[in-house]
Amino acid sequence: MRITSWKGTAMQDANLTWRKSTRSGAAGHCVEVANVPAAVLVRDSKDVEGPVLTFAATQWNGFIAGVRAGEFDRL
């Protein structure tokens, strides 16, 4: 994982399609993801001009598999 410094026009120029969970609710406390070749970008939906986390596609797939398997469920 690395934090990129995609800001303002660089983000807009990339024509990224950001999406968030349909379960995120109206409060806006969520993250958004966008796919680019070989990576997944993640940002805070409340700070769209802020930093963006970049995950290799394999890392993201591992994370999603862990979520589905309940690895991050609260006890």
N, C-alpha and C positions, 0 to 999 in steps of 0.2 A: 504494500500500500504506500502511496505517496500523496502528499497534498500538493495540488497544483495551484497556480495563481491565475487561473482564468478569471478575468474580471471584465466587466462592462462590455465593450464592443467586441472583444475577442470571443466572449461567450455568445453574443448575438450573431457574429459572423459565422459561427460554427453551425447555425441552424439546427440546434439540438432540440429534440422532442423530450421534454421533461415530463415525468408522470409520477403520481403518488398513489398510495393505496386508497381504494374507495372507502376504506374504514377509517380514514384519517380524521374525519369529523370537521366541524366548522371552526374549531378553535385554532387550527393551523399548526398544531404541534406535531410536525411530521418531517420526513425527509422526502426528497424527490430523486429519482434516478433517470439517467439518460444513457443510452447505449452508443458507443463508438466502436470502430473496428478493434477487436481484441481487448476491449476494456469496458467497464461500467463506471460511470461518474455518479457521485452522490453529493447532494448539497442540502442545506437547511432551507426549508420552504419559507421561513420567515426572513432569511437573509440571502436572497437570490444573487446578490452581487458579492457575497462573501466567498470564502475558500471552497474548493471542490475537492473531494476525495476521489482518487482514482484507484480502481481495483482491476487487476488482470481478470479476464473472463473466468479463468479457472478458480481464482480466489473467490469471486462472487458466487459461482456455482457451489463451491464448498460451503460458503456462508448460508446460502438458501437451503441447501440440504440439511445443515445443522438446525436451522429454524424449523423446517418441516419435521425433523426428528425429535424436536422438543429440547434440544441441548441448551437453549437459553431461557426456558420456562422458569418462572419464579417458583420456589418451593413453598 
